[in-house]
Amino acid sequence: MDENRIDEVSLDYLYKAILSLETKEECAAFLDDLCTSQELKALSQRMLVAKMLSEKKIYNNIVASTGASTATISRVNRTLNSKYSGSGYKTVFSRLKDTTSDDITGVNTGAEKGAE
């Protein structure tokens, strides 16, 4: 079996594993087992950055609220605005449409682009 096939099969297994989880607690336990604390922090930071970008928050406020580097913010922004990717973020955000970045950070994260 070639390496690409193994990667595809193992990714499929991971996706199925995630889809099998039924509660937030199960998801947290699985991700705690699967990822290091730094990996989880990076994933959650990217999600928050993407959410803030989708809400048209400005880079300076995203840096201040998340601690993400401008390089990370730029990469996430490219993904969100690419015609070839970003659909995963958009799907999640549409399903969690009642949650804002301010709800996540507990802080008003600032002006929208162009409002300065």
C-alpha positions, 0 to 999 in steps of 0.5 A: 500500500503506498504512503498516499493511500495510507494517509487517505485511509487514516484521515478517513478514519480520523474523520469518522472518529470525529463524526462518531462523537456525540457530546462536547465532553466526548469531543474534549476527551478525544481531542485531549487524547489526540492532541498536545495542549499546544496543538489544541491551543493552535487549533482553537486560536485559528478558529477564533482568528477565522471567526474574527476575520469572518466578522471583519475584525481588524488585524490589530484587534485580532492580534490583541485578542488572540495572541496570533501572529500576523503571519497566522492571521494572513494564512487563515485569511487566505484560506477564508478568501480562497475559492479553493478552500475555506468551505469548512470554516464557512460551514461551521460558522453558519451552523454556529451563527449565534456565537460571535467572537465577542462571546468566545473572548468575553471581550468586545474585540473592536471595530470592523474594517474601515470603521477606524 
